[in-house]
Amino acid sequence: MAIVDLLSRGGWMMWVILGISIIALAITIDRVFVLYLRSSLNVSGFLKKVISLIETRNYSKAIETCNISTLHPLPRVLKAGIAKSNRREKEIERAMETEMLRAIPKVQRGVGFLGLLGNSATLLGLLGTIFGLIRAFSGVSAASAAARQQVLAEGISMAMYTTAFGLIVAVPILFAHQLLTGRMDKILIQIEEGASDLLGALAGRLQDVNNPPKSKGEHAA
């Protein structure tokens, strides 16, 4: 009940900021669950195992290794490339790029919006401050001499409440946004580096595909 009373003192803008905080909390919980828990992967160990299988030309086992239970996009990207290992380099790259384009929006989902919510909470707090000051000074001009002090105090109180609440909500949201952005960028870098490592491991076979041996007639010519 005290919380409701506190929000009421700050005016209707406090409820808007509260709504932002609830939405931001839901997005943060979802993104932490997806990016940290469901997308957990020992990237170095996984890459080492896949590359080792590629170097021994055990492509079926490499594809099987990519069928692991994780939302991390790297296994799916590498699997797309390995499935095209008997094709030319451009086709392998295109297959992995296609899988990356499918994965990137899923990794980035909600993170940018979280930053928008954090900035919005700050700005709405400042807007509530302006409304509180407007209420204070307009109320003073209309109130009687005895009531002016109370009207002014209520208006300034409303302004300070919205400013404080806006910042209280915005700071954790922006911190969560920065944390999730770092994790998102790390996953995207891991995908790019993994795809590059796979192409390097396939380099010997790709050279044979891109430069097939000449026929006897061609040697004679």
Rosetta blueprint (number, residue, H / E / L):
1 M L
2 A H
3 I H
4 V H
5 D H
6 L H
7 L H
8 S H
9 R H
10 G L
11 G L
12 W H
13 M H
14 M H
15 W H
16 V H
17 I H
18 L H
19 G H
20 I H
21 S H
22 I H
23 I H
24 A H
25 L H
26 A H
27 I H
28 T H
29 I H
30 D H
31 R H
32 V H
33 F H
34 V H
35 L H
36 Y H
37 L H
38 R H
39 S L
40 S L
41 L L
42 N L
43 V H
44 S H
45 G H
46 F H
47 L H
48 K H
49 K H
50 V H
51 I H
52 S H
53 L H
54 I H
55 E H
56 T L
57 R L
58 N L
59 Y H
60 S H
61 K H
62 A H
63 I H
64 E H
65 T H
66 C H
67 N L
68 I L
69 S L
70 T L
71 L L
72 H L
73 P L
74 L H
75 P H
76 R H
77 V H
78 L H
79 K H
80 A H
81 G H
82 I H
83 A H
84 K L
85 S L
86 N L
87 R L
88 R L
89 E H
90 K H
91 E H
92 I H
93 E H
94 R H
95 A H
96 M H
97 E H
98 T H
99 E H
100 M H
101 L H
102 R H
103 A H
104 I H
105 P H
106 K H
107 V H
108 Q H
109 R L
110 G L
111 V H
112 G H
113 F H
114 L H
115 G H
116 L H
117 L H
118 G H
119 N H
120 S H
121 A H
122 T H
123 L H
124 L H
125 G H
126 L H
127 L H
128 G H
129 T H
130 I H
131 F H
132 G H
133 L H
134 I H
135 R H
136 A H
137 F H
138 S H
139 G H
140 V H
141 S H
142 A H
143 A L
144 S L
145 A L
146 A L
147 A L
148 R H
149 Q H
150 Q H
151 V H
152 L H
153 A H
154 E H
155 G H
156 I H
157 S H
158 M H
159 A H
160 M H
161 Y H
162 T H
163 T H
164 A H
165 F H
166 G H
167 L H
168 I H
169 V H
170 A H
171 V H
172 P H
173 I H
174 L H
175 F H
176 A H
177 H H
178 Q H
179 L H
180 L H
181 T H
182 G H
183 R H
184 M H
185 D H
186 K H
187 I H
188 L H
189 I H
190 Q H
191 I H
192 E H
193 E H
194 G H
195 A H
196 S H
197 D H
198 L H
199 L H
200 G H
201 A H
202 L L
203 A H
204 G H
205 R H
206 L H
207 Q H
208 D H
209 V H
210 N H
211 N L
212 P L
213 P L
214 K L
215 S L
216 K H
217 G H
218 E H
219 H H
220 A H
221 A L
